[in-house]
């Protein structure tokens, strides 16, 4: 219960932000908060609140697993690496061979998003393979 | 006859309209609760922290003038939804993928606990923590030196 009190501000913020499938529970001294945000800004806001409660996340007493819902109709994504090209790999994993590259800022086609972490994509040159989803921003 | 009409008008004007009831209740409920009203029947939807908050929300709605009934469909978030913790084999692979682009960060995985050592910039720390938190770890032990 103490952990729920410590992170009450965060839970309240999640409720107020309209996070769906929200679940808050404690096990073995760690609080687990799961849910789905409507957009990236909402997710980032919750992380700011978390960072205020536990500066630099040093306590190790919370796992904040909030993902962002994606409209299934979206078929294009922009490459949002810091500046470099994004590797396209044969399979979902950094241990997989690189089969192509997508340029920073390029808009590519989403073929399949069946896994959260790696998305199957196709470039405008027709190269197909898996990219790390973190570096792709779905285009509405 | 004029008396009857006057009486009806009086009654009708006494009964606040659904929209007014909705606005009045909504203003009193905490953020995150969605209030809808149809013919004096109130429906509450959204999330609340616990059973107390759920009961309080219903009390607020019931107390409002003109409310006939309250349908409380609020979801309590502190439920017994199972906590998913990834197996080490899966976690090790996913953590390796996640920290690949953070060359100054070393991540070890054991029994679901991700231990981070090395250095990180304050601005990229959030990014890294966001990434790792979606991989269903048991715990993230952050021993990084923040620059």
Interface residues (C-beta under 8 A of the other chain):
Chain A: X4 X8 X11 X12 X14 X15 X16 X17 X18 X19 X22 X23 X24 X25 X27 X28 X30 X32 X34 X43 X44 X47 X51 X56 X57 X58 X60 X63 X64 X65 X66 X67 X93 X94 X95 X116 X117 X118 X132 X134
Chain B: X30 X31 X32 X46 X47 X48 X49 X75 X77 X78 X79 X80 X81 X83 X93 X94 X96 X97 X98 X100 X122 X125 X126 X129 X130 X131 X133 X134 X135 X136 X137 X138 X139 X140 X141 X142 X144 X146
